């Protein structure tokens, strides 16, 4: 498999999950400006939508969108317990978390990175993000991970997007449970490996 990524983007969640699942894969870095790989491949030939993650399977088929890619990775090695079994209520709660992270956390961070976004748009996104993080901080409780004692692909995704906070002046110190969560997940060996592979950590 090949994982196409931008360093530090949401594709980091797939990078982490592939390592946690113990799967063999190749990392293919993309230039943010040109959308090309080091050997000159135009990423739009891989994913016409132009954004990451994109996972090229050994069959040649390409899978995109975090919610789908992360579940696919989890299902390749059920023994890693990165997702509950299909058809269980626990699995639906995992999908619930993935949907929440994607639509309510990830998408509210996005305008804060854009130079062309009006200040009103950024203020709106910050208000939304604050409310969602308030909820998340309460929902997290004392549990080590989103779904209790077991690390799942939802944790890989949440850790990734919460890591963006420091780049857009969102201080996680006001959400103590989330701050502890980021520190805890950031210490996992496979998370450290993924960060180093994207040159995000020495």
C-alpha positions, 0 to 999 in steps of 0.5 A, a space after each residue: 500500500 502507498 499512503 500519499 500525505 502532506 506533512 502534518 496534515 490529516 493524513 497523519 492519522 492514517 500514518 499513525 494507524 497503519 503503524 499501530 495496525 502493523 501493516 506494511 506501507 510506503 509513504 509518498 510525500 506531496 509538495 503542498 504547492 505543486 501537488 506533485 510527488 518527488 518523482 513528478 507524479 501529479 497527485 490529481 491522477 491519484 485523487 482528483 479531489 486533490 487532498 489527502 489522505 489517499 491510500 493506494 491499495 495493492 490492487 491499484 484501487 485508491 481509497 480517500 476520505 479519513 472516515 473510510 481510510 481509517 476504518 479500512 486500515 483498522 479492518 486489515 488487522 482486527 487483532 490490533 483492535 483499532 476498531 470494534 467489530 462491524 455490526 456492533 454498537 461499539 462500531 457505530 460509536 466509533 463511526 459517530 466519533 469519526 464523523 464528529 471529528 471530521 465535521 465538527 473539529 477538523 472542518 472548524 480548524 480549516 479556515 484558521 489556516 487560510 490566508 484568504 479567509 475573512 476575519 469574520 469567517 475565522 471568528 465564526 470557526 473559532 466560536 464553533 471550535 470552542 463549543 465543540 472542544 468544550 463538549 469533547 473535554 466533558 465527554 472525554 472524562 477521565 478515560 485514556 482514549 475516546 472509547 475507553 481503555 482501547 486506542 482506536 483510529 478515532 484517537 489517531 484522527 483526534 490527536 492529529 487535528 488537536 495537534 494543529 491548535 498550536 499553529 493557529 493560537 488555540 490554547 488547549 490549556 483551557 481544556 485540561 482533559 484534552 491537553 492531557 490526552 494529546 500528551 498521552 497519545 503523543 507518547 505512544 511509540 507508533 505515534 512518535 514513529 509517524 511524527 518522525 517519518 513526517 519530520 514533525 519530531 526529531 
